[in-house]
Amino acid sequence: MTRLTGVGWLMADSDMLQKLGSVPLFEGLSDNELKDVLGRTRVVEHDADREIVEEGHGSVGFHLILDGSVTVLQNGEVRRTLGPGEYFGEISLIDGKPRSATIRTDAPVRTLSLAAWSFAPLLDAHPSMAGKLLLGLCGHLRAAEARDR
């Protein structure tokens, strides 16, 4: 089962802003831009042994892991494990294309999630954000390439 709760400003805001700002995709954003992103997120609780997203299926959004761990599978093969502070869904968030991997929970997981339909209005509200996000995405892709060598 998946449970959704609002973030609003209920949690320790500076902690959540710091976590969000540590993601390469968002690290170039101003504090005001990060606050706007955070205001559009939700904390989602996922039970153990569940698929959060499925390879080849539609995009839901971006997920930053707050607690727990997930396994990343491609073509049914385990690629890696992600834990707190790591994230997934950034590419599908931007391009809206089907997921490139299945993400399965290993234990109960809590994520800070940004739905794709909440993302586009951010770009309209902050046009300069698009360039910063592209630079962040490029940094993420370079890191992934280096990791795969």
N, C-alpha and C positions, 0 to 999 in steps of 0.2 A: 504494500500500500504506500502511496505517496501522500504526504500532507504538506500543505502550502500555508505559510504564514507571512504576514507583511513585515517588511523591514522598517519602513518609515524612519523614525528616529528612536526606535525602542531599544536598540542594541547600543553598545558603546560605539558611538559614531566614529571617533577618531581611530579606533581599532579597525572597524570595517573599511573606512576610507584608506587606511594604511594597507590593508590586505588587497583591496581593489587596485590601489596605485602600484602595488608590487607586481601586478600582472603585466608582462611586456606590452600587451595590446593597449593598456590604459596608462602606462607609466609616464607618457608625455603630456597627459592632460592636466589642466589647471585644477586647483582645489574646487572652484565653482563647477567645472565640468564633471569632476569626479562625484561631487555631491548630487548633481543632476542624474548621473548614471545610477548612483546608489539609491536615489529616490524612486527609481523605476525597477528595482530588483525585488525579489522575494526570497525568503529563506524557505527551502524545500527539504523536507525530511523523507528519505527513501528507506524502505525496509531492506534487510539483508537478502541476498540472492535474487535480486530483481534487475531487470534491464532498464536503465534510465533512458538510453537511446539505442536504436538498432541500426546497424550498418545498412545503407541503401535506402533508408526511410527518410521522411521529411525532417526538416529542421525545427527544433523547438527553441533553441537558444544557447546561450553561453552559461556554463556552470563552473563556479569556483568552489572547490571542496573545502569546507570548514572543518568537518570532523568525519572520520572513517576513511575507508579506502575502496577503490574500484579497480577492476581489471579491464584493460583495453584489449579487445579482440578484433582481428581482421581476418576475414575468411575463415572464421572459427578457430584461429590460432592465437594464443596469448602473445601479445606484443610487449606489454609492460603493466606495471601497477602504478596508480596515482594515489597520492594521499593529501593531507591538509596543505593548503597553499598552492596546490597544483590545480589545473583547470582543463576543460575540454569544451568544444563547440564553438570556438572563436571563428573558425573558417566558415562554418555553416551560418553563423550569425551574420556574417558580412555578405556571403554570396547566395544564401538561401537554398543551396543545393543539398541533395541527400547526404546523410552522414557517411563518413569514410570508415567508421569503426563502430562496433557495439561496445557500450560501456555497461558493465555489470557490477553491482555492489557486492563487496566481499563481506560486509557487516553493515549495520545501520549507518547511513551516510546523511550528512547535512550539507547542502550546497547553497551558495548565494547565486541565484539564477536570474538571468536577464532574458526575457522572451524576445524573440525576433521582432514581433509586432510592436514592442516597446522601444526597439533600437532605432528604427527609421526616424521617429520624431526627434530623437536626440540629435541626429545629424541635421535636421531642419532647424532645430533650436540653436545649434552650435556649429555653423558651417565650417569653421576652422578645425573642428574635431576630426573631420575626415582625413586630412593630411597626417595628423598626429597618429590616428589609428593605423593608417597604412604603414607608417614608419615602425610602429609597434609590431604589426603583423610581419613585416620584413625581418625584424629582429628575431621573432619567434621562429620563422622559417629557417633562418640561418642557424639558429641553435639546434633545430631539429636535424638539419643536414649534418652538422658537426657530430651530433650524437649517433647518427646512423653510420658514420664512417668506421 
